[in-house]
Amino acid sequence: MPWYQYLAYFVGGMFVANAIPHFVSGMMGRSFQSPFASPSGKGLSSSTVNVLWGASNLALGYLLIYRIGYFDVRVTADAITAGLGALLMAIMAARMFGRFHGGAPIAR
């Protein structure tokens, strides 16, 4: 399989993981950080903006995972690649947004 398919699966996994906090926060009616807030990534966006941003991330993740190449969740390499992208995004989000929502401070 070409390398770019694995890259698409990895980045697709990142987008899917990023969709979860935005979509869920928005559905709960809560404000959450987004790229559209001021300052970007630190200020809060409305729940509607977060639902739309989460849905956009989910759609992009779907396109990258299922429309580039022949992704098969039963193929270990495919699943691990997308899963690693999701895990990396989850860790980055936990470290970045944890300081705003009561998580542990970033260790230096």
C-alpha positions in Angstrom: 0.0 0.0 0.0 1.3 3.5 -0.8 2.7 5.5 2.1 0.2 8.4 1.5 -2.7 6.1 2.4 -1.2 5.5 5.9 -0.7 9.2 6.3 -4.3 9.8 5.4 -5.4 7.2 7.9 -3.2 8.7 10.6 -4.4 12.3 10.0 -8.0 11.0 9.6 -7.8 9.4 13.1 -6.6 12.8 14.4 -9.6 14.6 12.9 -12.0 12.0 14.3 -10.6 12.3 17.8 -10.7 16.1 17.6 -14.4 15.9 16.6 -15.4 14.3 19.9 -14.8 17.1 22.5 -16.2 19.8 20.2 -19.3 17.9 19.2 -20.1 16.6 22.7 -19.5 20.0 24.3 -21.7 21.7 21.7 -24.5 19.1 22.2 -24.3 19.7 25.9 -24.8 23.4 25.3 -21.3 24.3 26.7 -18.8 26.7 25.3 -15.4 25.2 24.3 -12.2 26.4 22.8 -12.0 26.4 19.0 -9.9 27.9 16.2 -12.7 30.5 15.7 -12.5 31.9 19.2 -10.5 35.0 20.2 -7.7 34.3 21.0 -7.7 31.2 18.8 -7.6 28.0 20.8 -7.8 29.8 24.1 -11.1 31.8 24.0 -14.5 30.1 24.0 -16.8 29.5 21.1 -20.5 29.0 21.3 -22.1 25.5 21.5 -23.4 25.9 17.9 -19.9 26.7 16.6 -18.5 23.7 18.4 -21.2 21.3 17.0 -20.4 22.6 13.5 -16.7 22.3 14.0 -17.0 18.8 15.5 -19.2 17.7 12.5 -16.6 19.2 10.1 -13.8 17.3 11.8 -15.8 14.1 11.7 -16.6 14.6 8.0 -12.9 15.3 7.1 -11.8 12.3 9.2 -14.3 10.1 7.3 -13.1 11.3 4.0 -9.4 10.7 4.8 -10.0 7.3 6.3 -12.6 5.8 4.1 -12.2 7.6 0.8 -8.4 7.4 0.3 -7.3 3.9 -0.4 -9.1 0.8 0.9 -9.3 1.1 4.6 -10.3 -2.1 6.4 -10.7 -2.1 10.1 -9.9 -5.8 10.1 -6.4 -5.1 8.7 -4.2 -4.5 11.7 -1.9 -2.0 10.0 -4.9 0.2 8.9 -6.6 0.1 12.3 -3.4 0.8 14.2 -2.4 3.7 12.0 -5.8 5.5 12.4 -5.8 4.6 16.1 -2.3 6.1 16.6 -3.5 9.3 15.0 -6.5 9.4 17.3 -4.3 8.7 20.3 -1.8 11.4 19.5 -4.6 13.9 19.0 -6.2 12.9 22.3 -2.9 13.3 24.2 -2.3 16.7 22.6 -5.8 17.9 23.4 -5.5 16.6 27.0 -2.3 18.5 27.5 -3.4 21.7 25.7 -6.9 22.0 27.2 -6.3 20.4 30.5 -5.1 23.7 31.9 -8.4 25.4 31.0 -10.7 22.6 32.4 -9.0 21.5 35.6 -6.5 19.0 34.2 -3.0 18.7 35.3 -0.6 21.5 34.3 1.9 20.8 31.6 5.1 19.4 33.0 8.2 21.1 31.7 
